[in-house]
Amino acid sequence: MKSQYFAMGLLLASAGVTAQEIGVKGGSDFFAAAINSQKTAPGLQYGVEYVNAKHQSELLDANLGYGVAVGAMRIVPRVGLFWAELNHDKTSSYGVNAGIRAMAPLPQARHTWLYLDFSMAPNFSTYKLDHLHQFEAGVYYQPAHWLTLSSGYRYLGSGLHEYKTHRAIDGLFIGAAWRF
């Protein structure tokens, strides 16, 4: 419980760093709260996310990337740091991850983007964890200048040497965020 308060405190403290979006999302496997820069803009992007997943698993992930416009698409390579307490043996793990997000606008549906987001941390960049990988795919919709809605599929998997891959998240989600 203390780690949840700590994570929420970090999220609130980072709100002063010119956040563009603060939101929540969840499904049957998880609940997440995040503070992000604007995901569809080219240039410097950042994000901090706290995830509480099934089987008492927790993840705190912070990343920094740079968005590049490739035609109408946005490609964002990024690096990040994570702290995780997963259900393997309830010890804390941490490490460095790298990932990429690709967003493509739907021309027929204004203010709607399709996106893919993938990140991974191989065992040489983690402590007390063999690997950590995340995948998310979905639709990102902005019906008003102050609101974004998202829906899609999310997967979070991790492993230790003596365990098979543990799926902390594997399912559909919906989310909403306030933009400022």
Helices and strands as residue ranges (DSSP letters): H 2-13, G 14-16, E 21-26, E 30-36, E 43-53, E 57-70, E 73-85, E 92-105, E 112-121, G 123-125, E 126-127, E 131-144, E 147-159, E 166-179
